[in-house]
C-alpha cells in the first residue's frame, strides 16, 4: 500500500484514492494525480468541485473530506449551498459534516440525543 503525500503530509493510500475515484467519479474519468493536484492547488473552484463530489457520493465522507487541509475545508463547508434537488439526502450529509468538522448544531431530529 503506497502512501500519497499531500502538502508533505502522509494522508491517503492509493487504495483510498482509488475508492474515492470509484465512488465519487463514476460518471467521469479522473486520476489520483489530478485529485492530488486539486487538493494541493489554490484553485477554490476545483476544490469546491472535489468537495461536492465527495460529499454527495463517498461512503466514507468524514474520512475522505480530511483530504483537504483544515482551513480549506472550513471555507468549503461554509460556502456550500444545499441544492433543491435531493435536498433531504444532501442536507443530512452536509449537516453531519458541519457538526463533525465545525462543531455546528445537529439539525437532524432523528440523530439528536434525547435527555
C-alpha positions, 0 to 999 in steps of 0.5 A: 500500500503506497502512501500519497503525500499531500502538502508533505503530509502522509494522508491517503493510500492509493487504495483510498484514492482509488475508492474515492475515484470509484465512488465519487467519479463514476460518471467521469474519468479522473486520476489520483494525480489530478485529485492530488493536484486539486487538493494541493492547488489554490484553485477554490473552484476545483476544490469546491468541485472535489468537495461536492463530489465527495460529499454527495457520493463517498461512503466514507465522507468524514474520512475522505473530506480530511483530504483537504487541509483544515482551513480549506475545508472550513471555507468549503463547508461554509460556502456550500449551498444545499441544492433543491434537488435531493435536498433531504439526502444532501442536507443530512450529509452536509449537516453531519459534516458541519457538526463533525468538522465545525462543531455546528448544531445537529439539525437532524431530529432523528440523530439528536440525543434525547435527555 
